[in-house]
Protein backbone atom coordinates (compact mmCIF):
# COMPACT_ATOMS: atom_id res chain seq x y z
CA UNK A 1 0.00 0.00 0.00
CA UNK A 2 1.32 3.44 -0.93
CA UNK A 3 2.08 5.89 1.86
CA UNK A 4 -0.47 8.39 0.58
CA UNK A 5 -3.22 5.76 0.87
CA UNK A 6 -2.21 5.04 4.47
CA UNK A 7 -2.35 8.77 5.13
CA UNK A 8 -5.83 8.85 3.64
CA UNK A 9 -7.00 6.21 6.12
CA UNK A 10 -6.12 8.53 8.98
CA UNK A 11 -7.56 11.56 7.17
CA UNK A 12 -10.79 9.59 6.80
CA UNK A 13 -10.78 8.62 10.48
CA UNK A 14 -10.32 12.26 11.41
CA UNK A 15 -13.49 13.16 9.52
CA UNK A 16 -15.55 10.24 10.79
CA UNK A 17 -14.46 11.00 14.36
CA UNK A 18 -16.93 13.88 14.06
CA UNK A 19 -19.76 11.35 14.03
CA UNK A 20 -19.13 10.86 17.75
CA UNK A 21 -19.95 14.53 18.32
CA UNK A 22 -22.73 14.88 15.74
CA UNK A 23 -25.89 14.95 17.82
CA UNK A 24 -29.27 13.62 16.73
CA UNK A 25 -32.73 14.72 17.90
CA UNK A 26 -31.63 18.37 18.00
CA UNK A 27 -35.18 19.67 17.65
CA UNK A 28 -36.62 17.24 20.17
CA UNK A 29 -36.62 19.58 23.15
CA UNK A 30 -38.04 16.98 25.52
CA UNK A 31 -35.00 14.71 25.06
CA UNK A 32 -32.40 16.20 27.35
CA UNK A 33 -29.41 14.00 26.53
CA UNK A 34 -28.85 13.49 22.83
CA UNK A 35 -27.27 10.47 21.21
CA UNK A 36 -24.61 10.84 18.53
CA UNK A 37 -24.73 9.60 14.95
CA UNK A 38 -21.96 7.14 15.89
CA UNK A 39 -24.14 5.81 18.74
CA UNK A 40 -27.02 5.28 16.34
CA UNK A 41 -24.93 3.69 13.59
CA UNK A 42 -23.41 1.17 15.98
CA UNK A 43 -26.83 0.29 17.39
CA UNK A 44 -28.28 -0.10 13.90
CA UNK A 45 -25.39 -2.33 12.78
CA UNK A 46 -25.91 -4.55 15.82
CA UNK A 47 -29.67 -4.69 15.25
CA UNK A 48 -29.01 -5.58 11.61
CA UNK A 49 -26.82 -8.51 12.62
CA UNK A 50 -29.30 -9.81 15.22
CA UNK A 51 -32.44 -9.30 13.13
CA UNK A 52 -30.91 -10.96 10.07
CA UNK A 53 -30.05 -13.99 12.20
CA UNK A 54 -33.31 -14.26 14.12
CA UNK A 55 -35.59 -13.62 11.15
CA UNK A 56 -33.62 -16.17 9.06
CA UNK A 57 -33.55 -13.86 6.08
CA UNK A 58 -32.16 -14.88 2.71
CA UNK A 59 -30.10 -11.75 2.26
CA UNK A 60 -26.41 -10.86 2.32
CA UNK A 61 -26.21 -10.02 6.01
CA UNK A 62 -22.57 -8.92 5.80
CA UNK A 63 -23.49 -6.41 3.13
CA UNK A 64 -26.47 -5.25 5.19
CA UNK A 65 -24.19 -4.59 8.18
CA UNK A 66 -21.86 -2.61 5.94
CA UNK A 67 -24.81 -0.54 4.73
CA UNK A 68 -25.82 0.14 8.32
CA UNK A 69 -22.32 1.35 9.14
CA UNK A 70 -22.14 3.56 6.02
CA UNK A 71 -25.69 4.93 5.88
CA UNK A 72 -25.06 8.06 7.95
CA UNK A 73 -21.40 8.78 7.13
CA UNK A 74 -22.45 12.01 5.40
CA UNK A 75 -23.54 13.42 8.75
CA UNK A 76 -19.87 13.88 9.65
CA UNK A 77 -20.02 16.86 7.27
CA UNK A 78 -23.70 17.62 6.69
CA UNK A 79 -24.86 17.04 10.27
CA UNK A 80 -28.13 15.35 11.21
CA UNK A 81 -31.45 16.66 9.95
CA UNK A 82 -34.04 16.11 12.65
CA UNK A 83 -37.02 14.37 11.04
CA UNK A 84 -39.34 16.77 12.82
CA UNK A 85 -38.06 19.57 10.55
CA UNK A 86 -39.23 17.69 7.49
CA UNK A 87 -42.46 16.59 9.20
CA UNK A 88 -43.33 20.21 10.05
CA UNK A 89 -42.24 21.56 6.66
CA UNK A 90 -39.32 23.61 7.99
CA UNK A 91 -36.93 21.72 5.70
CA UNK A 92 -37.49 19.65 2.59
CA UNK A 93 -36.26 16.14 1.94
CA UNK A 94 -34.82 17.46 -1.32
CA UNK A 95 -32.65 20.01 0.49
CA UNK A 96 -31.46 17.34 2.90
CA UNK A 97 -30.56 15.07 0.00
CA UNK A 98 -28.60 17.81 -1.78
CA UNK A 99 -26.59 18.54 1.36
CA UNK A 100 -25.79 14.86 1.84
CA UNK A 101 -24.75 14.30 -1.79
CA UNK A 102 -22.35 17.22 -1.44
CA UNK A 103 -21.01 15.76 1.82
CA UNK A 104 -20.44 12.33 0.24
CA UNK A 105 -18.42 13.92 -2.56
CA UNK A 106 -16.13 15.44 0.06
CA UNK A 107 -15.82 12.14 1.91
CA UNK A 108 -14.88 10.37 -1.34
CA UNK A 109 -12.08 12.88 -1.82
CA UNK A 110 -10.74 12.27 1.67
CA UNK A 111 -11.08 8.48 2.06
CA UNK A 112 -8.63 6.00 0.48
CA UNK A 113 -9.67 5.09 -3.06
CA UNK A 114 -10.97 1.53 -2.62
CA UNK A 115 -12.90 2.31 0.55
CA UNK A 116 -14.20 5.59 -0.84
CA UNK A 117 -15.75 3.72 -3.77
CA UNK A 118 -17.31 1.02 -1.60
CA UNK A 119 -18.63 3.40 1.06
CA UNK A 120 -20.19 5.75 -1.48
CA UNK A 121 -21.84 2.81 -3.24
CA UNK A 122 -23.17 1.45 0.06
CA UNK A 123 -24.54 4.87 0.98
CA UNK A 124 -26.20 5.33 -2.40
CA UNK A 125 -27.64 1.81 -2.21
CA UNK A 126 -29.22 2.69 1.13
CA UNK A 127 -30.62 5.96 -0.22
CA UNK A 128 -32.11 4.37 -3.32
CA UNK A 129 -33.41 1.30 -1.42
CA UNK A 130 -33.52 -0.86 -4.53
CA UNK A 131 -31.92 -3.96 -3.02
CA UNK A 132 -33.33 -6.25 -0.30
CA UNK A 133 -30.36 -5.42 1.95
CA UNK A 134 -30.95 -1.69 1.64
CA UNK A 135 -34.69 -1.98 2.26
CA UNK A 136 -34.02 -4.20 5.27
CA UNK A 137 -31.59 -1.71 6.80
CA UNK A 138 -33.86 1.23 6.05
CA UNK A 139 -36.73 -0.45 7.91
CA UNK A 140 -34.46 -1.24 10.85
CA UNK A 141 -33.12 2.32 10.81
CA UNK A 142 -36.60 3.71 11.41
CA UNK A 143 -37.37 1.07 14.04
CA UNK A 144 -34.09 1.71 15.85
CA UNK A 145 -34.69 5.44 15.89
CA UNK A 146 -38.08 5.12 17.55
CA UNK A 147 -36.82 2.38 19.86
CA UNK A 148 -34.14 4.78 21.08
CA UNK A 149 -36.88 7.23 21.99
CA UNK A 150 -38.81 4.39 23.65
CA UNK A 151 -35.78 3.44 25.73
CA UNK A 152 -35.42 7.04 26.85
CA UNK A 153 -39.03 6.94 28.10
CA UNK A 154 -42.22 8.91 27.53
CA UNK A 155 -40.66 12.11 28.88
CA UNK A 156 -38.57 12.22 25.69
CA UNK A 157 -41.56 11.99 23.33
CA UNK A 158 -42.59 15.09 21.41
CA UNK A 159 -44.79 14.66 18.30
CA UNK A 160 -47.13 11.67 18.65
CA UNK A 161 -48.26 11.85 15.03
CA UNK A 162 -44.64 11.39 13.95
CA UNK A 163 -43.40 8.80 16.43
CA UNK A 164 -45.65 5.75 16.03
CA UNK A 165 -46.17 5.86 12.23
CA UNK A 166 -42.57 6.82 11.45
CA UNK A 167 -41.25 3.32 10.52
CA UNK A 168 -44.42 2.23 8.69
CA UNK A 169 -43.47 3.02 5.07
CA UNK A 170 -40.00 1.48 5.34
CA UNK A 171 -41.32 -1.55 7.22
CA UNK A 172 -44.02 -2.23 4.63
CA UNK A 173 -41.32 -1.99 1.98
CA UNK A 174 -39.61 -4.95 3.70
CA UNK A 175 -42.47 -6.97 5.22
CA UNK A 176 -40.20 -9.43 7.06
CA UNK A 177 -39.65 -6.64 9.61
CA UNK A 178 -43.35 -6.29 10.43
CA UNK A 179 -43.09 -8.47 13.60
CA UNK A 180 -40.40 -6.12 14.93
CA UNK A 181 -42.58 -3.11 14.24
CA UNK A 182 -45.59 -4.76 15.85
CA UNK A 183 -43.59 -5.34 19.04
CA UNK A 184 -42.34 -1.76 18.95
CA UNK A 185 -45.94 -0.51 18.79
CA UNK A 186 -46.95 -2.76 21.69
CA UNK A 187 -44.23 -1.14 23.79
CA UNK A 188 -45.00 2.39 22.60
CA UNK A 189 -48.69 2.36 23.46
CA UNK A 190 -48.27 2.42 27.29
CA UNK A 191 -45.77 5.26 26.94
CA UNK A 192 -48.30 7.27 24.94
CA UNK A 193 -50.85 6.68 27.69
CA UNK A 194 -48.39 7.98 30.29
CA UNK A 195 -48.31 11.24 28.35
CA UNK A 196 -52.08 11.33 28.18
CA UNK A 197 -51.99 10.90 24.40
CA UNK A 198 -54.67 9.07 22.47
CA UNK A 199 -53.47 5.94 20.71
CA UNK A 200 -55.09 6.38 17.31
CA UNK A 201 -56.27 3.44 15.24
CA UNK A 202 -54.07 4.51 12.32
CA UNK A 203 -50.98 3.94 14.44
CA UNK A 204 -51.56 0.19 14.33
CA UNK A 205 -49.81 -1.67 11.52
CA UNK A 206 -53.03 -3.36 10.39
CA UNK A 207 -55.07 -0.17 10.15
N, C-alpha and C positions, 0 to 999 in steps of 0.2 A: 504494500500500500504506500502511495506517495505521501510525503510529509504534509503537503497541502490538504490532502483528504483527511488525515488525522487531525489537523488543525480545525477543519470544518466540523468534525465531530464535536469538538469542544465549543466551537462557535454556536452550533446547534443547541447543545446543552445549555449554553448561557441564555439563549432565547427561551427555550422551553422551561427553564427555571422559573420564568415569570408566571407560569401556570399555577405555581404554588401560592402566588400572591394575588392572582386574578380571582376576585370574589364574584360569586353568583348571588342571585336573589337580591340585587341591590335595591330594587324598588319595592321589595316586600318589607315594609316597615315593622311588621309584627315579629319578624324573625331577627332576633337581636344578634346572634352569632352566625356569621355567614360562612358557608363552606367555600373552598376554592375549586377552580376547574380541575386541578390535579386530584383533589379529593373525589370529585364526581367521576372522573375518567377511570380512576382505579376501581371504584365501586362498581361502575358499569362493566369493566373488563371482568371482574370477579363474578358478577351476576351472569354475564354472558357464558362464562365457563360452566358455572353450576347449572344454569337453565338448559344449556345445550345437552349436558349430560343427563339431567333428570327428565327432560322431555323426550329424550331419545330421538333427536332430530337428525334427519339425513342431510346435513349441511356440512360445510367445511368449517368446523368449530375453531380451528387455529386462525383461519382467515377472519372469522367473525370477531375473535379477540383482538386481532390486529386493527380491525375497523374501529372497535370500541376505544382502543388506545389512541387512534389517530383522529377520531371524529371531531374533537374540539381543539386540535392543535392551533388553529387560526386564532383562538382567543388569547394566545400569548401576545399577539399584536393588536387584534381588533377588539379585545375585551369581550365580556359576556353581554348579550342583549337579553335583559329580563323579558320573559314571555309576556308579562303583564303590559309592557309597552306596546307590543303588537296587538294584544287582545283589546286594549283601550284605544287603539288607533294613533298612539303618539309616535309610533315608528312603523314603517312598512317592512314586510318580509323581503321585499325587493332591495331596499336600502341595506338591510342586514346582509343579504347575499352578496351585494357589491363590495361591501367592506371586507367580507371574509374571503372573497376571491382575490382581492388586492393583498390581503394578509398572506394567503397561501403562496402567491407569487414571490413575496419577500422571503418566506420560509424556504422555498425551493432554491433561492439564490444563496442562502446561508448554509443549508444542510449539505452533507456530502452527496455526490451525484446519484449513486445507486439508491440510497435511502430517500433522497428527495423525490425521486421518481415514484418509488413505492408508496411513500406516505401521501403524496399528492393524489395518486390514483385511488388509494384507500379512502381518502377524504371525499373525493368526487363520487366514488361509488356509494358512500353513505348518503351524500346529498341527493343523488339521483334515485337512490332506492330501487334500482332495477334488478338487483340480484337477491336471492333468498337470504343470504348472509346480511346484506345491508338492511333489508326490511326487518329481519329479526332483531338486529342491534337497534334500529330506530324505535321499534316497539319497546324494547327493554329500556332504552334511554328515557322515554317518557314515563314508564313505570318507575324507574329508579328515581327520577326527579320528584315525583309525587310521594314515593315511599320515604324519601329523605325528609320531606315536609311532615309526613305521618310520624316518623321517628322523633321529630322535634316536638310533636304534640300540637294540640288544637290551638294553643296560644300563638303558634307561628302561622296559622292559616290567615289568608287575607281575602281572596276573591272566590267565593264558593262556586260560582258559575264557570270558573276556569279550572279549578282543582280537580274535581271528580271526572269531568269529561275529557280532560287534557290528553290522556293516552289513547282515547277511543279510536281515532282515525288510523293511527299507526298500528294499533293492536289488530284491528279488523283487516289491515293490509298484510298481517301475518297471523292468521287465526290460531296457530298452535300456541300463541301466548295468551289466548283468552282466559284459560284457567288462572294464570297469574294475575290478570287484571280483575277477575272476579273476586279473588282473595283480597286484593288491594281495596276494592270497593267495600267488602265486608268489614275491613278494618277501619276504613275511612268514616263509615256511617256513624258509629258512636262518637267520633271526634266532632263531626258536624253537630250532633245533638248537644254536645258539651258547650258549643258556641251558640246554641239556640237557633241554629240554622235548619231550615226545612230540607229534608232529603227528597229531592224531586224525582219523579218517576223516570225522567229522561236521563238521569245519572246512571241508571242500571244498564248493564250491557245488553240486555234483551229488550230494552224499550224501543 
